[in-house]
Amino acid sequence: MSEHAGDLDNCEHVLEQVFQFIDNELDTASSDAIRKHLVACEPCLERFDVEQAVKSLVAKCCGGDRAPSQLRSRVLAQLTIAREQAHLA
């Protein structure tokens, strides 16, 4: 097991950014760091695989429709708030 695999903070960081990673919305350095972590951390890789499968299924079922950018921004902001509140609880 690598040093990354046991690092809970690093795992949380990776999982918080997994959708941005899947959507290629991260800069190269961040994407490389996440890719490196996923190679070394089986639990995160499994979670990534599940998230990627769900995203593919939704895209297939919804015909690839993309949410308007304002809606996407509001949803991402609400998810950030929910994550912060979950960490405080």
Secondary structure by P-SEA (a helix, b strand, c coil): cccccccaaaaaaaaaaaaaaaaccccaaaaaaaaaaaaacaaaaaaaaaaaaaaaaaaaaaccccccaaaaaaaaaaaaaaaaaaaac
